[in-house]
Amino acid sequence: MSKSPMLRFVTVDREMPQKRAPDLRTEDFQEIYGEFAAEKAGEQAGRCSQCGVPYCQSHCPLHNNIPDWLMLTAQGRLQEAYELSQATNTFPEICGRICPQDRLCEGNCVIEQAGHGTVTIGAVEKYITDTAWQEGWVKPITPAAERAESVGIIGAGPGGLAAADVLRRAGVQVTVYDRYDRAGGLMTYGIPGFKLEKPVVMQRIDQLEAGGVEFVLNCTVGEDISFDAIRGKHDAVLIATGVYKARDLHAPNATAPGVLKALDYLTASNRKSFGDEVPEFDNGDLDARGKRVVVIGGGDTAMDCVRTAVRQGATSVKCLYRRDRDNMPGSRRETQNAEEEGVEFVWLSAPAGFVTGDDGALSGVRVQKMRLGQPDATGRRSPEVIEGADYTEEADMAITALGFEPEDLPALWDVPELTVTRWGTIKARFNTHETDLPGVWAVGDIVRGASLVVWAIRDGREAADAILDYLSQSAQVAAE
């Protein structure tokens, strides 16, 4: 009987793929982590303890069967590992790169709790699917039979694309409408290439298109086509628009030249990576080169901004956050990467306003020093202003990364009967994702508020299953 390749966490230390040195990786927008070699991937996968209650799986929003595909990888059965991974996750190669594993699967690994260091789940997941693409194991979508029903999906982000994949595999005709010129949503234009190289996203979109998904791009619902027209064209409609409206910072001179919104800044950078013409970047407005940059916020979007500014050649990059390191919402791994790349974090600091020069352009950020007071309703300690401790942080560019809010879709789409919550998100049923409008579903950030790609994928897959049930029931009623 052969020796089991598993349970090696006692003799084999945790190891990540090699990370490029900061002085090298800040010269480009390529991903910073290398790829596991086959032997190393198998060795790291073999550290899994195969525990009876896999907390990694239960803390994954998609409930990926992580222990089993780790075991298959350790055994060298990579194609089977890929098939198992793909069974529950539409985009495993994307989740392997951008999921905050330290807060989800890896952060709840049993051997991590025992002090042996977590299994490198995300890196193995990335390796499995990258290998699948290279070896041709990722097959085109070929439905067993075509169906006459059609579904219109508004939004080509992860939620909409995940639903499109499930529906198309079932033979349903799928049309995806999106306001941008490329599909992918924030995976394409919001997340920088050093975390998610764009060919990784484009290959999945190409797969969907080759499998029969129709994309209608540069199409703004409410302007180029009405919501009612989309409802009239399709048997069911899925809303997966995401949330793109930046939270405003109400402070003096907040609209001065040089004060930018995070998504405008990141989109311009990502468009340049595609080779697009971006006049606002080319004239210097959205380019950090040679500038003193201050980013305001403590989430993953703020981390994307500071690390982008470093790569663009900023003179200095500082990040202001009103709480301390232990209370910031962003990934600890991303914070560490940013610090390695030369970003300075100014904790317990909040903007009080912006200072402009004689020409009206930004010259500094007025900063309030903070301290942490009593916990708020969420249990986090609330920041309080320290009176008389204000100072000015010199800056030529300030980027606000304070989160996103939903657009007023009932007004923009002239559909007042679309029910929203008091936060402006669409109200949808928890399990089926159906809205109060018959035949209309909603998923992802437009329901949850700004959240993770992996949650959008889960929502899209669940909604697609509910839509398939709805279409089948409708067909049965029509036949009776």
C-alpha positions in Angstrom: 0.0 0.0 0.0 1.5 3.4 -1.0 2.2 6.0 1.5 -0.5 8.7 1.7 0.6 12.1 0.3 -1.5 13.9 2.8 -1.1 15.1 6.5 2.3 16.5 5.8 1.8 19.7 7.7 4.0 18.5 10.6 7.1 17.9 8.4 6.5 20.4 5.6 6.3 24.1 6.3 3.8 26.5 4.7 5.2 28.0 1.6 3.8 30.5 -0.9 4.8 30.8 -4.6 7.9 33.1 -4.9 7.0 36.8 -4.7 9.0 39.1 -6.9 11.2 41.6 -5.1 9.5 45.0 -4.5 12.0 47.0 -6.6 11.3 44.7 -9.5 7.6 44.3 -9.3 6.9 48.1 -8.9 8.4 48.6 -12.4 5.4 47.0 -14.1 1.7 45.9 -13.5 2.3 42.2 -13.8 1.2 39.8 -11.0 3.6 39.8 -8.1 3.4 36.1 -7.2 5.0 33.4 -9.4 3.4 30.0 -10.2 3.9 26.8 -8.2 5.9 24.1 -9.9 4.0 20.8 -10.1 6.1 19.2 -7.3 5.8 22.2 -5.0 2.0 22.5 -5.6 1.6 18.8 -4.7 3.8 19.2 -1.6 1.8 22.2 -0.3 -1.5 20.6 -1.1 -0.3 17.6 0.8 -0.1 19.7 4.0 -3.9 19.5 4.3 -5.0 17.5 7.4 -8.2 16.2 5.7 -10.0 17.2 8.8 -13.5 15.8 9.5 -15.1 19.2 9.6 -13.5 21.3 6.9 -13.8 24.9 8.1 -12.1 26.0 4.9 -15.0 24.8 2.9 -17.7 26.1 5.2 -16.1 29.5 5.3 -15.9 29.7 1.5 -19.0 31.5 0.1 -19.1 28.9 -2.7 -18.5 26.0 -0.4 -15.8 24.7 -2.7 -14.8 21.1 -2.0 -11.3 22.3 -1.0 -10.0 19.2 0.9 -10.8 16.8 -2.0 -9.2 18.9 -4.7 -6.2 19.4 -2.5 -5.9 15.7 -2.1 -6.2 15.2 -5.9 -3.5 17.7 -6.4 -1.2 16.0 -3.9 -1.8 12.8 -5.8 -0.9 14.4 -9.1 -4.5 14.0 -10.5 -4.7 17.6 -11.6 -7.4 17.3 -14.3 -9.7 15.7 -11.7 -8.8 18.4 -9.2 -9.8 21.1 -11.8 -13.1 19.4 -12.6 -14.0 19.3 -8.9 -12.9 22.9 -8.4 -14.9 24.0 -11.5 -18.0 22.2 -10.3 -18.7 24.8 -7.6 -16.8 27.9 -8.9 -17.3 29.5 -12.3 -13.9 31.4 -12.1 -11.5 29.5 -9.8 -8.4 31.1 -11.4 -9.8 34.5 -10.6 -10.8 33.6 -7.0 -7.4 32.0 -6.5 -5.8 35.4 -7.3 -8.1 38.0 -5.6 -10.1 36.3 -2.9 -9.1 37.4 0.6 -8.1 33.9 1.6 -6.7 35.2 4.9 -10.3 36.1 5.9 -12.1 33.1 4.4 -10.7 29.6 3.7 -7.1 30.0 4.8 -8.0 32.1 7.8 -10.2 29.2 9.1 -7.8 26.3 8.2 -7.6 23.8 11.1 -3.9 23.4 11.0 -3.5 27.2 11.1 -5.4 27.2 14.4 -3.0 24.5 15.6 0.0 26.7 14.9 1.4 24.9 11.8 0.5 27.6 9.2 -2.4 27.4 6.9 -2.5 25.4 3.7 -1.8 27.8 0.7 -5.3 27.2 -0.7 -5.5 30.2 -3.0 -2.1 29.6 -4.7 -3.0 25.9 -5.3 -6.4 26.8 -6.7 -4.7 29.3 -9.1 -2.2 26.6 -10.1 -4.8 24.0 -10.8 -6.9 26.2 -13.1 -3.9 27.9 -14.9 -2.7 24.4 -15.6 -6.2 23.4 -16.9 -6.1 26.3 -19.4 -2.6 25.4 -20.5 -3.4 21.7 -21.0 -6.8 22.4 -22.8 -8.9 20.9 -20.0 -11.2 24.0 -20.0 -13.7 23.0 -22.6 -16.1 25.3 -24.6 -19.6 25.5 -23.4 -21.7 23.0 -25.3 -25.3 22.6 -24.1 -26.7 19.1 -24.5 -29.8 20.7 -26.1 -30.8 24.3 -27.0 -33.8 25.9 -25.3 -36.0 28.6 -26.8 -36.2 30.7 -23.7 -34.0 33.7 -23.3 -32.6 35.6 -20.3 -31.4 39.2 -20.3 -28.6 40.0 -17.9 -27.8 43.6 -17.0 -24.2 43.8 -16.0 -21.2 41.9 -17.1 -19.4 41.6 -13.8 -18.8 38.4 -11.9 -22.4 37.9 -10.8 -23.8 38.4 -14.3 -21.1 36.3 -15.9 -21.5 33.4 -13.4 -25.2 33.3 -14.1 -24.6 33.5 -17.9 -22.3 30.4 -17.6 -24.9 28.3 -15.7 -27.8 29.4 -18.0 -25.9 28.8 -21.2 -24.8 25.3 -20.1 -28.5 24.5 -19.7 -29.1 25.6 -23.3 -30.9 28.9 -22.5 -30.3 31.8 -24.8 -28.4 34.6 -22.9 -27.8 38.2 -23.7 -25.6 40.3 -21.4 -25.9 44.1 -21.5 -23.1 46.3 -20.1 -22.3 50.0 -20.1 -18.6 49.5 -20.7 -16.8 48.5 -23.9 -15.4 45.3 -22.4 -17.1 42.8 -20.2 -15.8 41.9 -16.7 -17.0 44.8 -14.6 -14.6 45.6 -11.8 -12.5 42.5 -12.7 -11.6 44.3 -15.9 -11.5 48.0 -15.0 -11.3 48.1 -11.2 -8.8 45.6 -10.1 -5.2 46.3 -11.1 -3.1 43.9 -13.2 -0.6 43.2 -10.4 -3.5 41.4 -8.6 -5.4 40.1 -11.7 -3.8 40.2 -15.1 -6.4 41.1 -17.7 -5.8 38.1 -20.1 -7.0 35.9 -17.2 -10.4 37.7 -17.3 -10.6 38.0 -21.1 -10.1 34.3 -21.7 -13.2 33.5 -19.6 -15.2 36.1 -21.5 -14.0 34.6 -24.8 -15.1 31.2 -23.5 -18.6 32.5 -22.8 -18.9 34.3 -26.1 -17.7 31.2 -28.0 -20.3 29.2 -26.1 -23.1 31.4 -27.4 -23.5 34.2 -24.8 -24.3 37.4 -26.7 -22.7 40.6 -25.3 -24.3 44.0 -26.0 -21.6 46.4 -24.9 -21.4 50.3 -24.7 -25.1 49.9 -23.7 -26.4 52.0 -20.8 -29.8 50.9 -19.6 -32.2 53.8 -19.4 -30.4 55.7 -22.2 -29.5 53.3 -25.0 -32.3 50.8 -24.2 -35.1 50.9 -21.7 -35.5 48.4 -18.9 -39.0 47.7 -20.1 -37.6 46.9 -23.6 -35.2 44.3 -22.0 -38.1 42.8 -20.1 -40.1 42.6 -23.2 -37.4 40.9 -25.2 -36.6 38.1 -22.7 -38.4 35.5 -20.6 -36.5 36.5 -17.5 -34.2 39.3 -16.5 -31.2 39.4 -14.1 -29.9 42.7 -12.6 -26.2 42.4 -11.8 -25.1 46.0 -12.2 -22.8 46.2 -9.2 -22.4 49.5 -7.3 -20.2 52.2 -8.9 -21.3 55.4 -7.3 -18.5 56.7 -5.2 -19.2 57.9 -1.7 -18.7 61.6 -1.6 -16.4 63.3 0.9 -18.1 66.4 2.2 -15.1 68.6 3.0 -13.8 72.0 1.9 -12.3 72.0 -1.6 -13.3 68.4 -2.2 -13.9 69.1 -5.9 -10.6 70.9 -6.5 -8.4 69.8 -9.4 -6.2 66.9 -8.1 -8.9 65.4 -5.9 -9.9 62.2 -7.6 -12.4 59.3 -7.1 -10.7 55.9 -6.8 -12.6 54.2 -9.6 -11.9 57.0 -12.1 -8.2 56.6 -11.2 -8.1 52.8 -11.4 -10.1 52.6 -14.6 -7.8 55.0 -16.4 -4.8 52.9 -15.3 -6.4 49.7 -16.4 -7.4 51.2 -19.8 -3.8 52.1 -20.4 -2.8 48.5 -19.8 -5.2 47.6 -22.7 -3.5 50.1 -24.9 -6.5 52.5 -24.9 -6.3 56.2 -25.5 -7.1 57.9 -22.2 -6.8 61.7 -22.6 -7.3 62.3 -18.8 -4.3 60.1 -18.1 -2.1 61.4 -21.0 -2.6 65.0 -19.9 -1.4 64.1 -16.4 -4.7 64.5 -14.5 -5.0 60.8 -13.7 -1.3 59.9 -13.8 0.6 59.9 -10.5 4.0 60.2 -12.0 6.2 62.7 -10.2 3.4 63.6 -7.7 3.0 63.4 -3.9 0.0 61.2 -3.6 -2.4 60.8 -0.6 -5.0 58.0 -0.7 -7.9 58.3 1.8 -9.4 55.0 2.9 -8.5 51.6 4.4 -10.2 49.0 2.2 -8.9 46.9 -0.7 -9.7 49.7 -3.2 -7.4 52.0 -1.3 -4.7 49.4 -1.4 -5.2 49.1 -5.2 -4.8 52.9 -5.5 -1.6 53.2 -3.4 0.1 50.3 -5.2 -0.9 51.7 -8.6 0.5 55.1 -7.7 3.8 53.5 -6.8 4.0 51.8 -10.1 3.1 55.0 -12.0 6.2 56.7 -10.5 4.8 58.8 -7.7 7.3 60.8 -5.6 5.7 59.6 -2.4 2.5 57.7 -1.5 0.7 57.9 1.8 -2.5 56.3 2.9 -4.7 58.0 5.5 -7.0 55.8 7.6 -9.1 56.9 10.5 -8.7 53.7 12.6 -5.5 51.7 13.3 -4.0 48.8 11.5 -5.9 46.2 13.6 -9.2 47.8 12.6 -8.8 48.4 8.9 -11.2 46.5 6.6 -8.7 45.7 3.8 -6.6 42.5 3.4 -3.6 42.3 5.7 -1.7 40.7 2.9 -2.4 43.6 0.6 -1.3 46.1 3.4 2.0 44.2 3.8 2.5 44.2 0.0 1.9 48.0 -0.1 4.4 48.6 2.7 7.0 46.5 1.0 6.6 48.7 -2.1 7.2 51.9 -0.2 3.7 53.1 0.8 3.5 54.9 4.1 0.4 54.4 6.3 -0.7 57.2 8.4 -3.0 55.5 11.0 -5.7 57.3 13.1 -5.9 60.1 10.5 -8.9 61.5 8.6 -9.2 64.3 6.1 -10.8 67.6 7.3 -10.5 69.3 3.9 -8.2 70.0 1.0 -5.7 72.9 0.6 -5.3 74.6 -2.8 -2.7 76.9 -4.2 -3.2 80.3 -6.0 -4.0 78.4 -9.2 -6.8 76.5 -7.5 -5.0 73.1 -7.8 -4.5 70.8 -4.9 -1.5 71.5 -2.7 -2.3 69.5 0.5 -4.7 67.6 2.6 -5.8 69.0 5.9 -5.6 66.0 8.4 -7.3 65.5 11.7 -5.6 63.1 14.1 -8.0 60.6 15.7 -8.2 58.2 18.6 -10.4 55.2 19.1 -13.3 55.6 21.5 -16.1 53.3 22.5 -17.4 50.5 20.2 -20.2 51.4 17.8 -23.2 49.3 16.8 -21.0 46.9 14.8 -18.6 46.3 17.7 -15.7 48.4 16.2 -14.3 51.2 18.2 -15.4 54.5 16.8 -12.8 57.1 15.8 -12.9 60.4 17.6 -11.2 63.7 16.7 -8.3 64.9 18.8 -8.9 68.6 19.1 -6.1 70.9 18.1 -4.0 68.2 16.5 -4.7 69.1 12.8 -1.9 69.4 10.3 -1.5 69.7 6.5 -0.1 66.8 4.5 1.5 68.1 1.3 -0.1 66.5 -1.8 -0.4 67.0 -5.5 -3.0 64.3 -5.9 -5.5 63.0 -3.4 -7.6 59.9 -4.1 -10.7 59.2 -2.2 -11.4 55.4 -1.7 -14.3 55.6 0.7 -16.5 52.9 -0.7 -19.4 52.7 -3.2 -23.1 53.2 -3.1 -25.9 52.0 -5.4 -27.2 54.2 -8.1 -30.9 55.1 -8.0 -32.0 52.4 -10.5 -35.8 52.9 -10.1 -35.3 56.5 -11.2 -32.6 55.9 -13.8 -34.6 53.1 -15.5 -38.0 54.7 -15.0 -39.3 51.6 -13.1 -40.6 52.9 -9.7 -42.1 49.5 -8.9 -38.6 48.1 -8.5 -38.4 47.8 -4.7 -35.2 49.0 -3.0 -34.0 49.0 0.6 -33.4 52.1 2.7 -29.7 51.9 1.5 -30.8 52.0 -2.1 -29.9 48.4 -2.9 -32.4 46.2 -4.7 -34.6 44.1 -2.4 -34.4 40.4 -3.4 -35.3 37.2 -1.8 -32.5 35.5 0.1 -32.4 32.1 -1.6 -33.8 32.7 -5.0 -32.7 36.3 -5.5 -36.0 37.1 -7.1 -37.2 40.8 -6.8 -40.7 42.0 -6.3 -41.0 42.4 -10.1 -42.3 39.1 -11.7 -39.6 37.5 -13.8 -36.8 39.8 -12.5 -33.9 38.7 -10.3 -31.0 40.6 -8.8 -27.6 39.6 -7.5 -24.2 40.8 -6.3 -23.3 44.2 -5.0 -26.5 45.8 -6.2 -28.2 43.6 -3.6 -25.5 43.2 -1.0 -23.8 46.5 -1.2 -20.1 46.6 -2.0 -18.8 43.1 -1.4 -16.4 40.4 -2.7 -16.2 38.8 -6.2 -16.7 35.4 -4.7 -20.1 36.4 -3.2 -21.2 37.8 -6.5 -20.3 34.5 -8.2 -22.3 32.6 -5.6 -25.3 34.8 -6.1 -25.2 34.5 -9.8 -25.0 30.7 -9.8 -27.9 30.5 -7.3 -30.1 33.0 -9.3 -29.4 31.1 -12.5 -30.7 27.9 -10.8 -33.8 29.7 -9.7 -34.3 31.2 -13.1 -34.1 27.7 -14.7 -36.8 26.5 -12.3 -38.9 29.4 -13.2 -38.5 28.8 -16.9 -39.3 25.1 -16.5 -42.4 25.9 -14.5 -43.6 28.5 -17.0 -43.1 26.0 -19.9 -45.1 23.4 -18.0 -47.9 25.8 -17.4 -47.9 26.8 -21.0 -48.1 23.2 -22.1 -51.1 22.4 -19.9 
